[in-house]
Amino acid sequence: METVTVSPKFQVVIPKKLREELKLRPGQKLLIYPFEGGLRLEAPRPVTELRGMAKGMSWREDYRDRKDRF
């Protein structure tokens, strides 16, 4: 586990060991959000990774009425 310090501008530096392990590059975008009382950083995933995510889910026509769409 690594420890970082928040700067007066609310910035933190990701330790080199973690940057190398996660293959982070300068300018790369990361998502940050609160999670279980802390912060979580994640690299955004491309939309193509979501393909097939709902495969096999059952769908019934009465789940949503056509008039609910407008």
A tleap script that builds the chain and sets N, CA, C and O, in Angstrom:
source leaprc.protein.ff14SB
mol = sequence {
  NMET GLU THR VAL THR VAL SER PRO LYS PHE
  GLN VAL VAL ILE PRO LYS LYS LEU ARG GLU
  GLU LEU LYS LEU ARG PRO GLY GLN LYS LEU
  LEU ILE TYR PRO PHE GLU GLY GLY LEU ARG
  LEU GLU ALA PRO ARG PRO VAL THR GLU LEU
  ARG GLY MET ALA LYS GLY MET SER TRP ARG
  GLU ASP TYR ARG ASP ARG LYS ASP ARG CPHE
}
set mol.1.N position { 0.844 -1.168 0.000 }
set mol.1.CA position { 0.000 0.000 0.000 }
set mol.1.C position { 0.892 1.233 0.000 }
set mol.1.O position { 1.910 1.290 0.689 }
set mol.2.N position { 0.486 2.203 -0.781 }
set mol.2.CA position { 1.241 3.445 -0.898 }
set mol.2.C position { 0.469 4.581 -0.227 }
set mol.2.O position { -0.756 4.533 -0.112 }
set mol.3.N position { 1.195 5.587 0.207 }
set mol.3.CA position { 0.590 6.761 0.814 }
set mol.3.C position { 0.922 7.970 -0.053 }
set mol.3.O position { 2.058 8.123 -0.504 }
set mol.4.N position { -0.071 8.831 -0.286 }
set mol.4.CA position { 0.148 10.064 -1.036 }
set mol.4.C position { -0.341 11.235 -0.207 }
set mol.4.O position { -1.112 11.064 0.737 }
set mol.5.N position { 0.115 12.427 -0.567 }
set mol.5.CA position { -0.275 13.642 0.132 }
set mol.5.C position { -1.060 14.530 -0.825 }
set mol.5.O position { -0.694 14.681 -1.990 }
set mol.6.N position { -2.132 15.109 -0.326 }
set mol.6.CA position { -2.926 16.037 -1.126 }
set mol.6.C position { -2.254 17.402 -1.066 }
set mol.6.O position { -1.989 17.919 0.019 }
set mol.7.N position { -1.978 17.988 -2.229 }
set mol.7.CA position { -1.321 19.298 -2.285 }
set mol.7.C position { -2.325 20.405 -1.975 }
set mol.7.O position { -3.526 20.146 -1.906 }
set mol.8.N position { -1.844 21.641 -1.786 }
set mol.8.CA position { -2.756 22.759 -1.550 }
set mol.8.C position { -3.749 22.973 -2.708 }
set mol.8.O position { -4.806 23.573 -2.513 }
set mol.9.N position { -3.410 22.483 -3.902 }
set mol.9.CA position { -4.304 22.576 -5.058 }
set mol.9.C position { -5.164 21.317 -5.196 }
set mol.9.O position { -5.790 21.098 -6.233 }
set mol.10.N position { -5.189 20.495 -4.150 }
set mol.10.CA position { -5.953 19.242 -4.121 }
set mol.10.C position { -5.492 18.257 -5.194 }
set mol.10.O position { -6.307 17.544 -5.779 }
set mol.11.N position { -4.199 18.219 -5.449 }
set mol.11.CA position { -3.625 17.282 -6.407 }
set mol.11.C position { -2.881 16.187 -5.660 }
set mol.11.O position { -2.378 16.404 -4.558 }
set mol.12.N position { -2.818 15.006 -6.270 }
set mol.12.CA position { -2.029 13.903 -5.724 }
set mol.12.C position { -1.177 13.324 -6.852 }
set mol.12.O position { -1.522 13.437 -8.029 }
set mol.13.N position { -0.076 12.712 -6.478 }
set mol.13.CA position { 0.805 12.058 -7.439 }
set mol.13.C position { 0.650 10.557 -7.269 }
set mol.13.O position { 0.758 10.039 -6.157 }
set mol.14.N position { 0.397 9.860 -8.368 }
set mol.14.CA position { 0.301 8.398 -8.319 }
set mol.14.C position { 1.731 7.861 -8.264 }
set mol.14.O position { 2.532 8.167 -9.146 }
set mol.15.N position { 2.060 7.079 -7.259 }
set mol.15.CA position { 3.439 6.576 -7.123 }
set mol.15.C position { 3.911 5.814 -8.370 }
set mol.15.O position { 3.130 5.139 -9.040 }
set mol.16.N position { 5.191 5.944 -8.652 }
set mol.16.CA position { 5.788 5.368 -9.850 }
set mol.16.C position { 5.527 3.869 -9.954 }
set mol.16.O position { 5.220 3.365 -11.034 }
set mol.17.N position { 5.647 3.165 -8.851 }
set mol.17.CA position { 5.435 1.715 -8.855 }
set mol.17.C position { 4.034 1.375 -9.381 }
set mol.17.O position { 3.873 0.455 -10.183 }
set mol.18.N position { 3.027 2.122 -8.924 }
set mol.18.CA position { 1.650 1.879 -9.366 }
set mol.18.C position { 1.446 2.314 -10.811 }
set mol.18.O position { 0.752 1.635 -11.567 }
set mol.19.N position { 2.044 3.444 -11.207 }
set mol.19.CA position { 1.932 3.898 -12.602 }
set mol.19.C position { 2.484 2.855 -13.559 }
set mol.19.O position { 1.889 2.585 -14.603 }
set mol.20.N position { 3.617 2.270 -13.204 }
set mol.20.CA position { 4.226 1.248 -14.055 }
set mol.20.C position { 3.391 -0.034 -14.065 }
set mol.20.O position { 3.186 -0.638 -15.118 }
set mol.21.N position { 2.914 -0.441 -12.902 }
set mol.21.CA position { 2.115 -1.660 -12.797 }
set mol.21.C position { 0.822 -1.559 -13.608 }
set mol.21.O position { 0.404 -2.525 -14.246 }
set mol.22.N position { 0.191 -0.378 -13.577 }
set mol.22.CA position { -1.074 -0.171 -14.287 }
set mol.22.C position { -0.893 0.364 -15.701 }
set mol.22.O position { -1.865 0.573 -16.427 }
set mol.23.N position { 0.375 0.586 -16.086 }
set mol.23.CA position { 0.723 1.083 -17.422 }
set mol.23.C position { 0.016 2.396 -17.738 }
set mol.23.O position { -0.534 2.574 -18.825 }
set mol.24.N position { 0.040 3.312 -16.774 }
set mol.24.CA position { -0.545 4.627 -16.972 }
set mol.24.C position { 0.425 5.509 -17.736 }
set mol.24.O position { 1.640 5.404 -17.568 }
set mol.25.N position { -0.116 6.375 -18.573 }
set mol.25.CA position { 0.704 7.263 -19.388 }
set mol.25.C position { 0.291 8.711 -19.144 }
set mol.25.O position { -0.853 8.969 -18.769 }
set mol.26.N position { 1.203 9.660 -19.352 }
set mol.26.CA position { 0.855 11.073 -19.192 }
set mol.26.C position { -0.296 11.455 -20.127 }
set mol.26.O position { -0.307 11.065 -21.295 }
set mol.27.N position { -1.256 12.212 -19.613 }
set mol.27.CA position { -2.388 12.647 -20.409 }
set mol.27.C position { -3.546 11.666 -20.449 }
set mol.27.O position { -4.618 11.990 -20.961 }
set mol.28.N position { -3.340 10.473 -19.916 }
set mol.28.CA position { -4.395 9.460 -19.908 }
set mol.28.C position { -5.518 9.896 -18.977 }
set mol.28.O position { -5.260 10.422 -17.894 }
set mol.29.N position { -6.761 9.680 -19.392 }
set mol.29.CA position { -7.924 10.046 -18.581 }
set mol.29.C position { -8.254 8.920 -17.615 }
set mol.29.O position { -8.146 7.743 -17.962 }
set mol.30.N position { -8.658 9.283 -16.399 }
set mol.30.CA position { -9.089 8.322 -15.397 }
set mol.30.C position { -10.433 8.771 -14.839 }
set mol.30.O position { -10.699 9.967 -14.728 }
set mol.31.N position { -11.265 7.819 -14.494 }
set mol.31.CA position { -12.524 8.109 -13.827 }
set mol.31.C position { -12.277 8.077 -12.334 }
set mol.31.O position { -11.547 7.214 -11.844 }
set mol.32.N position { -12.875 9.008 -11.601 }
set mol.32.CA position { -12.742 9.014 -10.145 }
set mol.32.C position { -14.129 9.183 -9.540 }
set mol.32.O position { -14.916 10.022 -9.979 }
set mol.33.N position { -14.414 8.377 -8.534 }
set mol.33.CA position { -15.718 8.465 -7.887 }
set mol.33.C position { -15.622 7.948 -6.455 }
set mol.33.O position { -14.736 7.162 -6.121 }
set mol.34.N position { -16.562 8.410 -5.608 }
set mol.34.CA position { -16.553 7.932 -4.220 }
set mol.34.C position { -17.001 6.478 -4.161 }
set mol.34.O position { -17.909 6.071 -4.886 }
set mol.35.N position { -16.362 5.700 -3.297 }
set mol.35.CA position { -16.676 4.276 -3.189 }
set mol.35.C position { -16.390 3.814 -1.770 }
set mol.35.O position { -15.242 3.820 -1.326 }
set mol.36.N position { -17.432 3.416 -1.064 }
set mol.36.CA position { -17.313 2.872 0.293 }
set mol.36.C position { -16.451 3.745 1.207 }
set mol.36.O position { -15.548 3.251 1.882 }
set mol.37.N position { -16.739 5.037 1.219 }
set mol.37.CA position { -16.033 5.957 2.104 }
set mol.37.C position { -14.668 6.396 1.620 }
set mol.37.O position { -13.955 7.092 2.343 }
set mol.38.N position { -14.290 6.010 0.423 }
set mol.38.CA position { -12.997 6.406 -0.129 }
set mol.38.C position { -13.158 6.882 -1.554 }
set mol.38.O position { -14.267 7.191 -1.991 }
set mol.39.N position { -12.056 6.942 -2.280 }
set mol.39.CA position { -12.072 7.318 -3.689 }
set mol.39.C position { -11.582 6.148 -4.515 }
set mol.39.O position { -10.721 5.380 -4.085 }
set mol.40.N position { -12.136 6.022 -5.699 }
set mol.40.CA position { -11.709 4.948 -6.593 }
set mol.40.C position { -11.353 5.560 -7.939 }
set mol.40.O position { -12.096 6.386 -8.470 }
set mol.41.N position { -10.215 5.154 -8.486 }
set mol.41.CA position { -9.760 5.584 -9.805 }
set mol.41.C position { -9.818 4.395 -10.741 }
set mol.41.O position { -9.397 3.295 -10.382 }
set mol.42.N position { -10.337 4.608 -11.940 }
set mol.42.CA position { -10.383 3.556 -12.948 }
set mol.42.C position { -10.127 4.145 -14.319 }
set mol.42.O position { -10.505 5.284 -14.596 }
set mol.43.N position { -9.487 3.373 -15.172 }
set mol.43.CA position { -9.346 3.770 -16.562 }
set mol.43.C position { -10.676 3.477 -17.257 }
set mol.43.O position { -11.236 2.396 -17.078 }
set mol.44.N position { -11.187 4.422 -18.046 }
set mol.44.CA position { -12.455 4.168 -18.733 }
set mol.44.C position { -12.313 3.015 -19.716 }
set mol.44.O position { -11.277 2.865 -20.362 }
set mol.45.N position { -13.362 2.197 -19.825 }
set mol.45.CA position { -13.337 1.071 -20.752 }
set mol.45.C position { -14.023 1.469 -22.054 }
set mol.45.O position { -14.986 2.235 -22.036 }
set mol.46.N position { -13.538 0.958 -23.175 }
set mol.46.CA position { -14.197 1.275 -24.447 }
set mol.46.C position { -15.581 0.624 -24.515 }
set mol.46.O position { -15.824 -0.407 -23.886 }
set mol.47.N position { -16.471 1.229 -25.275 }
set mol.47.CA position { -17.834 0.735 -25.415 }
set mol.47.C position { -17.848 -0.680 -25.982 }
set mol.47.O position { -18.762 -1.451 -25.691 }
set mol.48.N position { -16.855 -1.030 -26.782 }
set mol.48.CA position { -16.822 -2.358 -27.395 }
set mol.48.C position { -16.725 -3.467 -26.353 }
set mol.48.O position { -17.113 -4.603 -26.626 }
set mol.49.N position { -16.209 -3.154 -25.155 }
set mol.49.CA position { -16.144 -4.163 -24.095 }
set mol.49.C position { -17.518 -4.515 -23.541 }
set mol.49.O position { -17.682 -5.552 -22.898 }
set mol.50.N position { -18.504 -3.657 -23.787 }
set mol.50.CA position { -19.853 -3.892 -23.275 }
set mol.50.C position { -20.655 -4.835 -24.175 }
set mol.50.O position { -21.725 -5.302 -23.785 }
set mol.51.N position { -20.151 -5.109 -25.353 }
set mol.51.CA position { -20.867 -5.983 -26.285 }
set mol.51.C position { -21.122 -7.342 -25.633 }
set mol.51.O position { -20.211 -7.956 -25.077 }
set mol.52.N position { -22.363 -7.800 -25.708 }
set mol.52.CA position { -22.733 -9.100 -25.175 }
set mol.52.C position { -23.005 -9.099 -23.687 }
set mol.52.O position { -23.264 -10.155 -23.109 }
set mol.53.N position { -22.954 -7.949 -23.057 }
set mol.53.CA position { -23.125 -7.854 -21.618 }
set mol.53.C position { -24.509 -8.338 -21.160 }
set mol.53.O position { -24.641 -8.932 -20.090 }
set mol.54.N position { -25.528 -8.080 -21.974 }
set mol.54.CA position { -26.892 -8.455 -21.605 }
set mol.54.C position { -27.350 -9.736 -22.310 }
set mol.54.O position { -28.541 -10.044 -22.323 }
set mol.55.N position { -26.437 -10.455 -22.874 }
set mol.55.CA position { -26.778 -11.676 -23.595 }
set mol.55.C position { -27.465 -12.676 -22.662 }
set mol.55.O position { -27.002 -12.934 -21.551 }
set mol.56.N position { -28.572 -13.226 -23.138 }
set mol.56.CA position { -29.285 -14.230 -22.374 }
set mol.56.C position { -30.342 -13.674 -21.434 }
set mol.56.O position { -31.067 -14.440 -20.799 }
set mol.57.N position { -30.441 -12.351 -21.335 }
set mol.57.CA position { -31.466 -11.766 -20.475 }
set mol.57.C position { -32.833 -11.919 -21.135 }
set mol.57.O position { -32.975 -11.744 -22.346 }
set mol.58.N position { -33.823 -12.243 -20.333 }
set mol.58.CA position { -35.167 -12.365 -20.882 }
set mol.58.C position { -35.821 -10.990 -20.936 }
set mol.58.O position { -35.557 -10.130 -20.095 }
set mol.59.N position { -36.663 -10.796 -21.921 }
set mol.59.CA position { -37.350 -9.530 -22.100 }
set mol.59.C position { -38.792 -9.812 -22.462 }
set mol.59.O position { -39.086 -10.627 -23.336 }
set mol.60.N position { -39.672 -9.133 -21.782 }
set mol.60.CA position { -41.094 -9.265 -22.084 }
set mol.60.C position { -41.603 -7.935 -22.605 }
set mol.60.O position { -41.138 -6.874 -22.190 }
set mol.61.N position { -42.549 -7.998 -23.505 }
set mol.61.CA position { -43.092 -6.780 -24.099 }
set mol.61.C position { -43.793 -5.891 -23.080 }
set mol.61.O position { -43.874 -4.679 -23.280 }
set mol.62.N position { -44.304 -6.465 -21.990 }
set mol.62.CA position { -45.047 -5.649 -21.028 }
set mol.62.C position { -44.149 -4.969 -19.988 }
set mol.62.O position { -44.664 -4.333 -19.069 }
set mol.63.N position { -42.825 -5.085 -20.106 }
set mol.63.CA position { -41.933 -4.400 -19.179 }
set mol.63.C position { -42.055 -2.879 -19.312 }
set mol.63.O position { -41.932 -2.147 -18.330 }
set mol.64.N position { -42.294 -2.425 -20.522 }
set mol.64.CA position { -42.383 -0.990 -20.759 }
set mol.64.C position { -43.469 -0.743 -21.795 }
set mol.64.O position { -43.463 -1.333 -22.876 }
set mol.65.N position { -44.378 0.117 -21.455 }
set mol.65.CA position { -45.461 0.422 -22.364 }
set mol.65.C position { -44.970 1.405 -23.427 }
set mol.65.O position { -44.143 2.275 -23.154 }
set mol.66.N position { -45.486 1.252 -24.620 }
set mol.66.CA position { -45.076 2.122 -25.725 }
set mol.66.C position { -45.343 3.605 -25.411 }
set mol.66.O position { -44.566 4.471 -25.815 }
set mol.67.N position { -46.438 3.898 -24.693 }
set mol.67.CA position { -46.766 5.291 -24.396 }
set mol.67.C position { -45.812 5.889 -23.359 }
set mol.67.O position { -45.784 7.111 -23.211 }
set mol.68.N position { -45.037 5.088 -22.642 }
set mol.68.CA position { -44.062 5.593 -21.675 }
set mol.68.C position { -42.839 6.220 -22.344 }
set mol.68.O position { -42.070 6.926 -21.691 }
set mol.69.N position { -42.660 5.971 -23.616 }
set mol.69.CA position { -41.467 6.430 -24.319 }
set mol.69.C position { -41.536 7.894 -24.723 }
set mol.69.O position { -40.504 8.503 -25.005 }
set mol.70.N position { -42.705 8.456 -24.755 }
set mol.70.CA position { -42.819 9.829 -25.259 }
set mol.70.C position { -43.398 10.752 -24.250 }
set mol.70.O position { -43.558 11.942 -24.522 }
savepdb mol mol.pdb
quit
